[in-house]
């Protein structure tokens, strides 16, 4: 690769304490045209040190880390390396986390349930100078964000919580004393009522709700 081509690459840093997740995201980013992973980190301390050393163009940062939060990283780097453009990539679908991310300088807030292609599209958009997260986004989200579980039956609520516990359909059936097919029917129904498409989205939603005090 010649020097001119390298200059055109968007340099990306990935911060996540789960190595498998981090490596998976890195592979997606590295395969995308015009994107290059230049650093990875699994903690606040390591992330700040490496980011100040390599100064990536865009930074994908998780919220919860062993020694602090992604908010801590963004606030520090906004002071020391303001050219770095931060994107929050998290499992927490939480209004307070979203608002704090905005205040800390995040330009986008992406849930880990998105497809790989969507991640690369967001990175390119942010690198090109777009802002996908602003005060209007947060305000509109809060206004529109009613309780998606309001119409669930008691049985569907139980299934919802057990999905959040990481149980398989078979395990949920055994736990509730019902057939696996019944569990699948409950899931189909609750997905429709909640406006979701995949089981993984349900798990992410439950995780976000359980982390309403998401720093805990």
GITA-V494209 format. One record per backbone hydrogen bond with DSSP energy under -0.5 kcal/mol. NH is the residue of the N-H (numbers start at 0). CO is the residue of the C=O. E is the energy in kcal/mol with one decimal. If there is no record, write none. Layout:
nh = <NH | NH>
co = <CO | CO>
e = <E | E>
This chain:
nh = <5 | 6 | 7 | 7 | 8 | 8 | 9 | 10 | 11 | 11 | 12 | 13 | 14 | 15 | 15 | 18 | 21 | 22 | 23 | 24 | 25 | 26 | 27 | 28 | 29 | 30 | 31 | 31 | 34 | 35 | 37 | 37 | 38 | 40 | 46 | 47 | 48 | 49 | 50 | 51 | 52 | 53 | 54 | 56 | 57 | 58 | 59 | 60 | 60 | 61 | 64 | 64 | 65 | 67 | 69 | 72 | 73 | 74 | 75 | 76 | 77 | 78 | 78 | 79 | 80 | 83 | 84 | 85 | 86 | 87 | 88 | 89 | 92 | 92 | 93 | 97 | 98 | 99 | 100 | 101 | 102 | 103 | 104 | 104 | 105 | 106 | 107 | 109 | 111 | 113 | 117 | 118 | 119 | 120 | 121 | 122 | 123 | 124 | 125 | 126 | 127 | 128 | 129 | 131 | 132 | 137 | 138 | 139 | 140 | 141 | 142 | 143 | 144 | 145 | 147 | 149 | 151 | 156 | 157 | 158 | 159 | 160 | 161 | 162 | 163 | 164 | 165 | 166 | 171 | 172 | 173 | 174 | 175 | 176 | 177 | 182 | 183 | 184 | 185 | 186 | 187 | 188 | 189 | 190 | 191 | 192 | 193 | 194 | 194 | 195 | 200 | 201 | 202 | 203 | 204 | 205 | 206 | 207 | 208 | 209 | 210 | 211 | 213 | 215>
co = <1 | 2 | 3 | 4 | 4 | 5 | 33 | 8 | 9 | 35 | 57 | 38 | 59 | 13 | 40 | 16 | 17 | 18 | 19 | 20 | 21 | 22 | 23 | 24 | 25 | 26 | 27 | 28 | 31 | 9 | 11 | 35 | 11 | 13 | 42 | 43 | 44 | 45 | 46 | 47 | 48 | 49 | 50 | 10 | 10 | 84 | 12 | 58 | 86 | 14 | 62 | 67 | 41 | 64 | 62 | 68 | 69 | 70 | 71 | 72 | 73 | 74 | 75 | 75 | 76 | 80 | 56 | 83 | 58 | 107 | 60 | 109 | 90 | 203 | 91 | 93 | 94 | 95 | 96 | 97 | 98 | 99 | 100 | 101 | 100 | 85 | 85 | 87 | 89 | 110 | 114 | 114 | 115 | 116 | 117 | 118 | 119 | 120 | 121 | 122 | 123 | 125 | 124 | 106 | 106 | 133 | 134 | 135 | 136 | 137 | 138 | 139 | 140 | 143 | 145 | 146 | 148 | 152 | 153 | 154 | 155 | 156 | 157 | 158 | 159 | 160 | 162 | 161 | 167 | 168 | 169 | 170 | 171 | 172 | 172 | 178 | 179 | 180 | 181 | 182 | 183 | 184 | 185 | 186 | 187 | 188 | 189 | 190 | 191 | 190 | 197 | 197 | 198 | 199 | 200 | 201 | 202 | 203 | 204 | 205 | 206 | 208 | 211 | 212>
e = <-1.8 | -1.9 | -0.9 | -0.6 | -0.7 | -1.0 | -3.4 | -0.7 | -0.5 | -3.3 | -2.2 | -2.0 | -2.9 | -0.5 | -2.2 | -0.8 | -2.8 | -3.0 | -2.1 | -2.4 | -2.4 | -2.2 | -1.7 | -2.6 | -2.8 | -1.6 | -0.7 | -1.0 | -1.6 | -2.4 | -2.8 | -0.6 | -1.0 | -1.9 | -2.2 | -2.5 | -2.0 | -2.6 | -2.7 | -2.2 | -1.0 | -3.0 | -2.4 | -1.8 | -2.3 | -2.6 | -3.2 | -0.6 | -2.8 | -2.1 | -0.6 | -2.2 | -0.6 | -1.4 | -2.1 | -1.3 | -2.5 | -2.4 | -2.0 | -2.7 | -1.8 | -0.8 | -0.8 | -2.0 | -2.4 | -1.8 | -2.4 | -0.7 | -3.3 | -2.5 | -1.9 | -2.4 | -0.9 | -0.5 | -1.6 | -2.4 | -2.5 | -2.3 | -2.5 | -2.1 | -2.3 | -1.9 | -0.5 | -1.3 | -2.8 | -2.8 | -0.6 | -3.4 | -2.0 | -1.7 | -0.7 | -1.4 | -1.9 | -1.9 | -2.2 | -2.4 | -2.3 | -2.2 | -2.7 | -2.7 | -1.8 | -1.7 | -2.4 | -2.4 | -1.0 | -1.8 | -2.6 | -2.8 | -2.3 | -2.3 | -1.9 | -2.1 | -1.4 | -1.9 | -0.8 | -1.5 | -1.8 | -2.2 | -1.8 | -2.1 | -2.5 | -2.3 | -2.0 | -2.3 | -1.8 | -1.0 | -1.6 | -2.1 | -2.5 | -2.4 | -2.2 | -2.3 | -2.4 | -1.4 | -2.2 | -1.7 | -2.3 | -2.1 | -2.3 | -2.4 | -2.5 | -2.1 | -2.9 | -2.4 | -1.7 | -2.3 | -2.1 | -0.9 | -0.6 | -2.4 | -0.6 | -1.2 | -2.1 | -2.2 | -2.3 | -2.6 | -2.3 | -2.2 | -2.2 | -2.6 | -1.1 | -1.4 | -1.2 | -2.2>
